């Protein structure tokens, strides 16, 4: 299943929600699963983003729908990236070289 990286920043409203209800983070993970993807790993980070999530999703359409759904709530800003495993990338590059 394709992997995706979701970088997120909480809005002011999102920070208030997480402070008052930290369990909300895992509730959102359950919602993501109901929308067709799965959070594989999740980290709170320091720096430009508040969280980094690694997700499995069946396709770009599913992850796009999830990103839009989460983003329209007004509690989070998202950047979602398709992740290509290095071994897969290397295989593509080796095929190009042989062509």
N, C-alpha and C positions, 0 to 999 in steps of 0.2 A: 504494500500500500504506500502511495506517495507520502513523503514527509514535508511538513511546512514549519516555518519558524514564525511565530507571532510575537512581535515586539510591542509592548504596550506601556502607555503612560496614563495614569489616573488623572481625571479632571478634578477640580475642587470638590464637586459632588461625589465623585468616586472615592476620594480620600476620606471624606466624611463617612461614607458607607462602610468602607473597610475598617476604619477606626472603631465605629460603633458596632459593626457586625463582621468581624474577621472571617467567620465561617462562610461568608458570602462568596469568597474566592472559590472554595470547593463546590459551592452550589452552582456557580457558573460553569465549572468543569462538567458537572452532571448535565447541565443544559446543552453544552457543546456536544456531549455524547448523544443526547436525544436528537440533535440536529444532524448526526451522521459522521462525526469525527471523534477522535479520542485524544485527550491530553496525555502524552507519554512522559514528559518531564516538564517541570515548572520551577522557575527560580525567581526570587525577588533579587534585584540587582541594584547596585549603586551606579550612578552616572546618568547618561542620557535617557535611559528607560527605567521604568519601575519594575517590570516583569519581562522575562523571556519564557515563552512556552514553546515546546516542541510537540507537534500534533501529527497524527496519522489521519488522513482523509482520503476518500476514494478518488477524488478528482478536484480540479480547479474550481468547478462550479460550486461544489459543496463548501469548500473553504471560503470562497467569495461570499456566498450567502451567509455563512457564519460571521465573517468579518463585518458585513453590512449590518446584520442583526445586532451584534454586540456594540458596534460603533454608534448606531442610531439611538441608543439608550441615553447617551450624554454623560456617561460616567467614565468613559475610557476612549483614548485615541489609539488607533492601531496601525501598525505596518506589518503586512503579512507577506512572507517570502516563500517561494517554492524552494525546497532544499534538494540538491542532487548529490547522492552518495559519491564519494571520491572514486570508488571502484567503478561505478557506472560511468562517470565522466571519463575516466581513463580508458574504458572500453570504447566509448564513442570516439575519443581522440585517436586511439590505435586503429580503429576502422577507417578513419579519415586518412591516416598516414598510408595505409595499405591501398587505398583507392587511387 
